[in-house]
Amino acid sequence: MKPNIGKRLFQYALTSKAGFIAALIALAIGVAAELAGPFIAKTMIDDHMLAIEKPFYETTSVDGTVSYAGTHFKREDRFESGETKGREARILQVGKSFVFIDGSVKVADGNRSFTNGTLTVTRGSDTFRYEAKALTADELYSFYKPEMPGIFQLIGWYCFFLIISIFAEFGKTYWLQSSANKVIQKLRLDLYAHIQRLPVYFFDNLPAGKVVSRVTNDTEAVKDLFVAVLSNFTSGIVTMAGVYVALFLLDFRLGLISLFIVPLLILWIILYRKVATRYNTIIRSRLSEINAIINESIQGMSIIRVFRH
């Protein structure tokens, strides 16, 4: 796109700047709400579902505890400051089953197997064995039961952000479409007024179909620029920025490694712009020629039928 053309399109966009700004704000809110989903899922998995393998300790408290074999247990990160901890117990997953270990576990990471009441953990050349008991479904649920309020709360937050995302998507689409329609309305009025001021000899060698194509198809392409291209381009930038922020928050090294894709994307955009500009110009020219032929054929249909050609 030539600089002067881009500048003029920007000036047209300023005629409905309030709608475009509102659409971009709604777009940013919607993308942020969508990116909240992975953080909620991470919290749900790490702090509630997989956290069942954290150490449990016997306690005399009742709030937030698990009752198993007549004893109350509480997860280590659920203890209040100054609360007394009793003997340790662990819940570990072996395949699709879970086992209860009444005691501390020195090493839990590794290949696990459970046979005849013995849990075997193999890590490298070291092997560790612990006396364990397989948990029934009801016993396993009793250990997950204190986590259910937190899980339901996170599900509620996820639904809340999902609703925000839906409303933001609606607002973005509405404001973009309405603003683009106002811009295209003004553009078509100005274009039509300009056509009426052109001298008569301008139309001697210019088919009417080409003029109609300029007024309808080309301005519709400009509308797509404001609606689709602006939306996708902005949402892509906001999404990438949000993803990189999330990556650096979760793992700084992983974020640094992922930065290598940014120069590739910039290079791809530059190459695509050069190629697409050339071929889009050809496509618009061919489309106007097709419209010119169709328009002339329809206007001269009586002559065509008379000469049967």
DRENDO-1510 file (C-alpha; in Angstrom, 1 decimal, always signed):
<recs>
REC; n; res; u; v; w
REC; 1; MET; +0.0; +0.0; +0.0 .
REC; 2; LYS; +1.4; +3.4; -1.0 .
REC; 3; PRO; +2.0; +5.8; +1.9 .
REC; 4; ASN; -0.4; +8.4; +0.5 .
REC; 5; ILE; -3.1; +5.8; +0.1 .
REC; 6; GLY; -2.5; +4.6; +3.7 .
REC; 7; LYS; -2.7; +8.2; +4.9 .
REC; 8; ARG; -6.0; +8.9; +3.2 .
REC; 9; LEU; -7.5; +5.7; +4.5 .
REC; 10; PHE; -6.4; +6.6; +8.0 .
REC; 11; GLN; -8.1; +10.0; +7.5 .
REC; 12; TYR; -11.3; +8.3; +6.5 .
REC; 13; ALA; -10.9; +6.0; +9.6 .
REC; 14; LEU; -10.7; +9.1; +11.8 .
REC; 15; THR; -14.3; +10.0; +10.8 .
REC; 16; SER; -15.4; +7.0; +13.0 .
REC; 17; LYS; -12.5; +6.8; +15.4 .
REC; 18; ALA; -14.7; +6.4; +18.5 .
REC; 19; GLY; -16.1; +3.1; +17.2 .
REC; 20; PHE; -12.7; +1.8; +16.1 .
REC; 21; ILE; -11.2; +2.6; +19.5 .
REC; 22; ALA; -14.1; +0.9; +21.3 .
REC; 23; ALA; -13.7; -2.1; +19.1 .
REC; 24; LEU; -9.9; -2.4; +19.7 .
REC; 25; ILE; -10.5; -2.0; +23.5 .
REC; 26; ALA; -13.2; -4.8; +23.3 .
REC; 27; LEU; -10.8; -6.9; +21.3 .
REC; 28; ALA; -8.0; -6.5; +23.9 .
REC; 29; ILE; -10.4; -7.4; +26.7 .
REC; 30; GLY; -11.6; -10.4; +24.9 .
REC; 31; VAL; -8.1; -11.7; +24.2 .
REC; 32; ALA; -7.1; -11.1; +27.8 .
REC; 33; ALA; -10.2; -13.0; +29.0 .
REC; 34; GLU; -9.3; -15.9; +26.6 .
REC; 35; LEU; -5.7; -16.0; +27.9 .
REC; 36; ALA; -6.9; -16.3; +31.5 .
REC; 37; GLY; -8.2; -19.8; +30.7 .
REC; 38; PRO; -4.7; -21.5; +30.6 .
REC; 39; PHE; -3.8; -19.8; +33.9 .
REC; 40; ILE; -7.0; -21.1; +35.5 .
REC; 41; ALA; -6.4; -24.6; +34.1 .
REC; 42; LYS; -2.8; -24.5; +35.4 .
REC; 43; THR; -3.9; -23.5; +38.9 .
REC; 44; MET; -6.6; -26.2; +38.9 .
REC; 45; ILE; -4.2; -28.9; +37.8 .
REC; 46; ASP; -1.2; -27.9; +39.9 .
REC; 47; ASP; -2.9; -26.7; +43.1 .
REC; 48; HIS; -5.8; -29.1; +43.3 .
REC; 49; MET; -5.7; -32.2; +41.0 .
REC; 50; LEU; -2.0; -33.1; +41.0 .
REC; 51; ALA; -1.3; -31.5; +44.4 .
REC; 52; ILE; -2.9; -34.6; +46.0 .
REC; 53; GLU; +0.6; -36.1; +45.9 .
REC; 54; LYS; +1.9; -33.4; +48.3 .
REC; 55; PRO; +2.6; -34.7; +51.9 .
REC; 56; PHE; -0.4; -35.0; +54.2 .
REC; 57; TYR; +0.0; -34.7; +58.0 .
REC; 58; GLU; -2.1; -36.0; +60.8 .
REC; 59; THR; -4.0; -33.2; +62.7 .
REC; 60; THR; -6.6; -32.8; +65.4 .
REC; 61; SER; -8.3; -30.1; +63.4 .
REC; 62; VAL; -11.5; -30.8; +61.5 .
REC; 63; ASP; -11.8; -27.9; +59.0 .
REC; 64; GLY; -10.5; -28.8; +55.6 .
REC; 65; THR; -9.2; -32.2; +56.7 .
REC; 66; VAL; -9.6; -35.7; +55.2 .
REC; 67; SER; -10.9; -38.5; +57.4 .
REC; 68; TYR; -9.2; -41.8; +56.6 .
REC; 69; ALA; -9.0; -44.9; +58.8 .
REC; 70; GLY; -10.4; -42.9; +61.8 .
REC; 71; THR; -7.6; -40.3; +61.5 .
REC; 72; HIS; -7.8; -36.7; +60.2 .
REC; 73; PHE; -5.2; -35.6; +57.6 .
REC; 74; LYS; -4.5; -32.2; +56.1 .
REC; 75; ARG; -2.3; -31.3; +53.2 .
REC; 76; GLU; +0.9; -29.5; +54.1 .
REC; 77; ASP; +0.1; -26.3; +52.3 .
REC; 78; ARG; -3.3; -26.1; +54.1 .
REC; 79; PHE; -1.9; -25.8; +57.6 .
REC; 80; GLU; -2.2; -22.4; +59.3 .
REC; 81; SER; +0.8; -20.8; +60.9 .
REC; 82; GLY; +1.6; -22.4; +64.3 .
REC; 83; GLU; -0.7; -25.4; +63.7 .
REC; 84; THR; +0.8; -28.7; +64.9 .
REC; 85; LYS; +1.6; -31.4; +62.4 .
REC; 86; GLY; +1.5; -35.1; +63.2 .
REC; 87; ARG; +2.8; -38.1; +61.3 .
REC; 88; GLU; +3.2; -37.8; +57.6 .
REC; 89; ALA; +1.3; -39.7; +55.0 .
REC; 90; ARG; +1.4; -39.7; +51.2 .
REC; 91; ILE; -1.0; -40.3; +48.3 .
REC; 92; LEU; +0.7; -41.4; +45.1 .
REC; 93; GLN; -0.7; -42.4; +41.7 .
REC; 94; VAL; +0.4; -45.7; +40.1 .
REC; 95; GLY; -1.1; -46.0; +36.6 .
REC; 96; LYS; -4.8; -45.4; +37.0 .
REC; 97; SER; -4.8; -46.3; +40.7 .
REC; 98; PHE; -3.8; -44.4; +43.8 .
REC; 99; VAL; -2.1; -45.8; +46.9 .
REC; 100; PHE; -1.9; -44.6; +50.5 .
REC; 101; ILE; +1.5; -44.6; +52.3 .
REC; 102; ASP; +1.4; -44.3; +56.0 .
REC; 103; GLY; +4.7; -42.6; +56.5 .
REC; 104; SER; +7.2; -40.3; +54.7 .
REC; 105; VAL; +8.4; -40.9; +51.2 .
REC; 106; LYS; +12.1; -40.2; +50.5 .
REC; 107; VAL; +11.8; -40.3; +46.7 .
REC; 108; ALA; +8.5; -40.1; +44.8 .
REC; 109; ASP; +9.7; -39.2; +41.3 .
REC; 110; GLY; +10.5; -42.1; +39.0 .
REC; 111; ASN; +8.9; -45.3; +37.6 .
REC; 112; ARG; +6.3; -46.6; +40.0 .
REC; 113; SER; +4.8; -50.0; +40.4 .
REC; 114; PHE; +2.5; -51.5; +43.0 .
REC; 115; THR; +2.5; -55.2; +43.8 .
REC; 116; ASN; +1.2; -57.1; +46.9 .
REC; 117; GLY; +1.0; -54.1; +49.1 .
REC; 118; THR; +4.5; -52.7; +48.1 .
REC; 119; LEU; +5.1; -49.5; +46.1 .
REC; 120; THR; +8.3; -49.6; +44.2 .
REC; 121; VAL; +9.8; -46.4; +42.9 .
REC; 122; THR; +12.7; -46.7; +40.4 .
REC; 123; ARG; +14.9; -43.7; +39.5 .
REC; 124; GLY; +18.0; -44.5; +37.5 .
REC; 125; SER; +19.9; -47.3; +39.3 .
REC; 126; ASP; +18.2; -46.6; +42.7 .
REC; 127; THR; +15.1; -48.4; +43.9 .
REC; 128; PHE; +12.9; -47.4; +46.8 .
REC; 129; ARG; +10.1; -49.5; +48.3 .
REC; 130; TYR; +7.3; -48.5; +50.6 .
REC; 131; GLU; +4.4; -50.3; +52.2 .
REC; 132; ALA; +1.2; -49.0; +50.7 .
REC; 133; LYS; -2.5; -49.7; +50.4 .
REC; 134; ALA; -4.6; -49.3; +47.3 .
REC; 135; LEU; -7.4; -46.7; +47.7 .
REC; 136; THR; -11.0; -47.4; +46.7 .
REC; 137; ALA; -12.9; -44.8; +44.7 .
REC; 138; ASP; -14.7; -43.5; +47.8 .
REC; 139; GLU; -11.5; -43.3; +49.8 .
REC; 140; LEU; -9.8; -41.4; +46.9 .
REC; 141; TYR; -12.7; -39.0; +46.7 .
REC; 142; SER; -12.4; -38.2; +50.4 .
REC; 143; PHE; -8.9; -36.9; +49.7 .
REC; 144; TYR; -10.2; -34.8; +46.8 .
REC; 145; LYS; -13.2; -33.6; +48.6 .
REC; 146; PRO; -11.5; -30.6; +50.3 .
REC; 147; GLU; -10.2; -29.5; +46.9 .
REC; 148; MET; -13.7; -29.4; +45.3 .
REC; 149; PRO; -14.6; -25.8; +46.6 .
REC; 150; GLY; -11.4; -24.5; +45.1 .
REC; 151; ILE; -12.0; -26.4; +41.8 .
REC; 152; PHE; -15.6; -25.1; +41.6 .
REC; 153; GLN; -14.4; -21.6; +42.3 .
REC; 154; LEU; -11.9; -21.8; +39.5 .
REC; 155; ILE; -14.6; -23.2; +37.2 .
REC; 156; GLY; -16.8; -20.2; +38.1 .
REC; 157; TRP; -13.9; -17.8; +37.2 .
REC; 158; TYR; -13.4; -19.6; +33.9 .
REC; 159; CYS; -17.2; -19.2; +33.1 .
REC; 160; PHE; -17.0; -15.6; +34.1 .
REC; 161; PHE; -14.0; -14.9; +31.8 .
REC; 162; LEU; -15.8; -16.9; +29.1 .
REC; 163; ILE; -18.9; -14.7; +29.3 .
REC; 164; ILE; -16.6; -11.6; +29.2 .
REC; 165; SER; -14.9; -13.0; +26.1 .
REC; 166; ILE; -18.3; -13.6; +24.4 .
REC; 167; PHE; -19.6; -10.0; +25.1 .
REC; 168; ALA; -16.2; -8.6; +24.1 .
REC; 169; GLU; -16.3; -10.5; +20.8 .
REC; 170; PHE; -19.9; -9.2; +20.2 .
REC; 171; GLY; -18.8; -5.6; +21.0 .
REC; 172; LYS; -15.7; -5.9; +18.8 .
REC; 173; THR; -17.7; -7.2; +15.8 .
REC; 174; TYR; -20.5; -4.6; +16.3 .
REC; 175; TRP; -18.3; -1.6; +16.6 .
REC; 176; LEU; -16.0; -2.7; +13.8 .
REC; 177; GLN; -18.9; -3.4; +11.4 .
REC; 178; SER; -20.7; -0.2; +12.2 .
REC; 179; SER; -17.6; +2.0; +12.0 .
REC; 180; ALA; -16.5; +0.4; +8.8 .
REC; 181; ASN; -19.9; +0.9; +7.2 .
REC; 182; LYS; -19.8; +4.6; +8.1 .
REC; 183; VAL; -16.3; +4.9; +6.6 .
REC; 184; ILE; -17.3; +3.1; +3.4 .
REC; 185; GLN; -20.5; +5.1; +3.2 .
REC; 186; LYS; -18.4; +8.3; +3.2 .
REC; 187; LEU; -15.9; +6.8; +0.8 .
REC; 188; ARG; -18.5; +5.8; -1.7 .
REC; 189; LEU; -20.3; +9.2; -1.5 .
REC; 190; ASP; -16.9; +11.0; -2.1 .
REC; 191; LEU; -16.1; +8.6; -4.9 .
REC; 192; TYR; -19.4; +9.0; -6.6 .
REC; 193; ALA; -19.2; +12.8; -6.3 .
REC; 194; HIS; -15.7; +12.7; -7.8 .
REC; 195; ILE; -17.0; +10.6; -10.8 .
REC; 196; GLN; -19.7; +13.1; -11.5 .
REC; 197; ARG; -17.1; +15.9; -11.7 .
REC; 198; LEU; -14.9; +14.0; -14.2 .
REC; 199; PRO; -14.9; +15.2; -17.9 .
REC; 200; VAL; -17.0; +13.4; -20.5 .
REC; 201; TYR; -14.0; +12.2; -22.5 .
REC; 202; PHE; -12.8; +10.2; -19.4 .
REC; 203; PHE; -15.6; +7.7; -20.0 .
REC; 204; ASP; -15.0; +7.3; -23.8 .
REC; 205; ASN; -12.4; +4.5; -23.3 .
REC; 206; LEU; -13.5; +3.4; -19.8 .
REC; 207; PRO; -16.3; +0.8; -19.6 .
REC; 208; ALA; -19.0; +1.5; -17.2 .
REC; 209; GLY; -18.4; -1.9; -15.5 .
REC; 210; LYS; -15.0; -0.8; -14.4 .
REC; 211; VAL; -16.4; +2.3; -12.8 .
REC; 212; VAL; -19.1; +0.3; -11.0 .
REC; 213; SER; -16.4; -2.2; -9.9 .
REC; 214; ARG; -14.4; +0.7; -8.4 .
REC; 215; VAL; -17.5; +2.0; -6.5 .
REC; 216; THR; -18.7; -1.4; -5.2 .
REC; 217; ASN; -16.1; -4.1; -5.2 .
REC; 218; ASP; -13.0; -2.0; -4.4 .
REC; 219; THR; -14.7; -0.1; -1.6 .
REC; 220; GLU; -16.0; -3.4; -0.2 .
REC; 221; ALA; -12.3; -4.6; -0.1 .
REC; 222; VAL; -11.5; -1.4; +1.9 .
REC; 223; LYS; -14.3; -2.4; +4.3 .
REC; 224; ASP; -12.7; -5.9; +4.7 .
REC; 225; LEU; -9.5; -4.1; +5.5 .
REC; 226; PHE; -11.1; -2.3; +8.5 .
REC; 227; VAL; -13.1; -5.3; +9.7 .
REC; 228; ALA; -11.2; -8.5; +9.0 .
REC; 229; VAL; -7.6; -7.3; +8.6 .
REC; 230; LEU; -7.6; -4.8; +11.4 .
REC; 231; SER; -9.3; -7.3; +13.7 .
REC; 232; ASN; -7.0; -10.2; +12.9 .
REC; 233; PHE; -3.8; -8.1; +12.9 .
REC; 234; THR; -4.6; -6.5; +16.2 .
REC; 235; SER; -5.9; -9.7; +17.9 .
REC; 236; GLY; -2.7; -11.5; +16.7 .
REC; 237; ILE; -0.5; -8.8; +18.2 .
REC; 238; VAL; -2.4; -8.8; +21.5 .
REC; 239; THR; -2.5; -12.6; +21.6 .
REC; 240; MET; +1.2; -13.0; +21.0 .
REC; 241; ALA; +2.0; -10.3; +23.6 .
REC; 242; GLY; -0.2; -12.1; +26.1 .
REC; 243; VAL; +1.3; -15.5; +25.3 .
REC; 244; TYR; +4.8; -14.2; +25.7 .
REC; 245; VAL; +3.9; -12.5; +29.0 .
REC; 246; ALA; +2.4; -15.9; +30.2 .
REC; 247; LEU; +5.5; -17.8; +29.0 .
REC; 248; PHE; +7.9; -15.5; +30.9 .
REC; 249; LEU; +5.7; -15.7; +34.0 .
REC; 250; LEU; +5.6; -19.5; +33.9 .
REC; 251; ASP; +9.2; -20.2; +32.7 .
REC; 252; PHE; +11.6; -17.4; +31.9 .
REC; 253; ARG; +13.9; -19.7; +29.9 .
REC; 254; LEU; +11.1; -21.1; +27.8 .
REC; 255; GLY; +10.0; -17.5; +27.0 .
REC; 256; LEU; +13.5; -16.6; +25.8 .
REC; 257; ILE; +13.7; -19.7; +23.6 .
REC; 258; SER; +10.3; -18.9; +22.1 .
REC; 259; LEU; +11.5; -15.4; +21.0 .
REC; 260; PHE; +13.2; -16.9; +18.0 .
REC; 261; ILE; +9.9; -17.0; +16.1 .
REC; 262; VAL; +9.4; -13.2; +16.2 .
REC; 263; PRO; +12.0; -12.4; +13.5 .
REC; 264; LEU; +10.6; -15.2; +11.4 .
REC; 265; LEU; +7.1; -13.7; +11.6 .
REC; 266; ILE; +8.4; -10.2; +10.7 .
REC; 267; LEU; +10.3; -11.6; +7.7 .
REC; 268; TRP; +7.2; -13.5; +6.6 .
REC; 269; ILE; +5.0; -10.4; +6.9 .
REC; 270; ILE; +7.5; -8.4; +4.8 .
REC; 271; LEU; +7.7; -11.1; +2.1 .
REC; 272; TYR; +3.9; -11.7; +2.1 .
REC; 273; ARG; +3.2; -8.0; +1.8 .
REC; 274; LYS; +5.5; -7.7; -1.3 .
REC; 275; VAL; +4.0; -10.7; -3.0 .
REC; 276; ALA; +0.4; -10.0; -2.0 .
REC; 277; THR; +0.4; -6.4; -3.1 .
REC; 278; ARG; +1.5; -7.3; -6.6 .
REC; 279; TYR; -1.1; -10.1; -7.0 .
REC; 280; ASN; -3.9; -8.2; -5.3 .
REC; 281; THR; -3.4; -5.4; -7.9 .
REC; 282; ILE; -3.7; -8.0; -10.7 .
REC; 283; ILE; -6.8; -9.5; -9.1 .
REC; 284; ARG; -8.6; -6.2; -8.7 .
REC; 285; SER; -7.7; -5.2; -12.3 .
REC; 286; ARG; -9.0; -8.6; -13.7 .
REC; 287; LEU; -12.2; -8.2; -11.6 .
REC; 288; SER; -12.9; -4.8; -13.0 .
REC; 289; GLU; -12.4; -6.1; -16.5 .
REC; 290; ILE; -14.8; -9.0; -15.9 .
REC; 291; ASN; -17.4; -6.5; -14.5 .
REC; 292; ALA; -16.9; -4.3; -17.6 .
REC; 293; ILE; -17.5; -7.3; -19.9 .
REC; 294; ILE; -20.6; -8.3; -18.0 .
REC; 295; ASN; -22.0; -4.8; -17.9 .
REC; 296; GLU; -21.5; -4.3; -21.6 .
REC; 297; SER; -23.0; -7.7; -22.4 .
REC; 298; ILE; -26.1; -6.9; -20.4 .
REC; 299; GLN; -26.5; -3.4; -21.9 .
REC; 300; GLY; -26.0; -4.7; -25.4 .
REC; 301; MET; -28.0; -7.8; -25.0 .
REC; 302; SER; -30.5; -6.7; -27.8 .
REC; 303; ILE; -27.6; -6.3; -30.3 .
REC; 304; ILE; -26.1; -9.6; -29.2 .
REC; 305; ARG; -29.4; -11.4; -29.7 .
REC; 306; VAL; -29.9; -9.8; -33.1 .
REC; 307; PHE; -26.5; -10.9; -34.5 .
REC; 308; ARG; -26.6; -14.1; -32.5 .
REC; 309; HIS; -23.0; -13.7; -31.4 .
</recs>
